[in-house]
Amino acid sequence: MKELTKAEEQVMHHVWKLKNAFLKEIVDQYPEPKPAYTTISTVVRVLVKKQFLGFFVGEKKFRGLKIFQIVIPFNWAILAFIGT
């Protein structure tokens, strides 16, 4: 099973809460002082590479990528428990 860093786990919790979101919406979930947009972007990119998150091109007026969950909280708890 792929391990998550603390930063990756925090991003996953925000995405699970939002279901799917633009990067800015994820950053907005953090308390002050908020992490840099580029920091969260990097963490999301790693989570996409690890196949925990996916993305699709958002509506044209938003000019961004909509992030969505691939691993849902229930599955994550099971995977963590059985260690696969």
C-alpha positions in Angstrom: 0.0 0.0 0.0 1.2 3.5 -0.8 1.9 5.5 2.3 0.8 9.1 2.6 2.7 12.0 4.2 1.0 14.2 6.7 0.6 16.9 4.1 -0.9 14.4 1.6 -3.3 13.1 4.3 -4.4 16.7 5.1 -5.2 17.4 1.4 -7.1 14.1 1.1 -9.2 15.0 4.1 -10.1 18.3 2.5 -10.9 16.7 -0.8 -13.1 14.0 0.9 -15.0 16.8 2.6 -15.5 18.7 -0.6 -16.0 15.6 -2.9 -14.4 17.5 -5.8 -12.9 21.0 -5.9 -10.7 23.4 -7.7 -7.2 23.8 -6.2 -8.2 27.2 -4.7 -11.1 25.6 -2.9 -8.8 23.1 -1.3 -6.4 25.9 -0.2 -9.3 27.8 1.3 -10.1 24.9 3.6 -6.9 25.5 5.5 -6.8 27.8 8.6 -4.6 30.9 8.6 -1.8 31.0 7.8 -2.8 29.2 4.6 -0.2 27.1 2.8 1.0 28.5 -0.5 -1.1 27.6 -3.6 2.0 26.1 -5.2 2.6 23.9 -2.2 -0.9 22.4 -2.3 -0.5 22.1 -6.1 2.6 20.0 -5.7 0.9 17.8 -3.0 -2.1 17.3 -5.3 0.2 16.4 -8.2 1.9 13.7 -6.1 -1.5 12.4 -5.0 -2.5 12.1 -8.7 0.7 10.3 -9.4 0.0 7.9 -6.5 -3.6 7.5 -7.9 -5.4 8.8 -4.8 -6.8 11.8 -6.7 -7.8 12.4 -10.3 -8.7 15.6 -12.2 -10.6 16.8 -15.2 -10.7 20.1 -17.0 -13.2 22.4 -15.3 -15.7 24.7 -17.0 -14.0 27.2 -19.4 -14.9 30.2 -17.3 -13.0 28.7 -14.3 -9.8 27.9 -16.3 -8.7 25.1 -14.0 -8.6 21.5 -13.2 -11.3 20.0 -11.0 -9.8 17.6 -8.5 -11.7 14.6 -7.5 -11.2 11.6 -5.1 -10.3 8.2 -6.4 -9.8 6.6 -3.0 -12.8 7.3 -0.7 -12.5 7.5 3.1 -14.1 4.1 3.7 -11.7 2.3 1.3 -8.7 4.2 2.7 -9.6 2.9 6.2 -9.9 -0.7 5.0 -6.6 -0.5 3.0 -4.8 1.0 6.0 -6.1 -1.7 8.2 -5.2 -4.7 6.1 -1.9 -3.1 5.0 -2.2 -3.7 1.2 
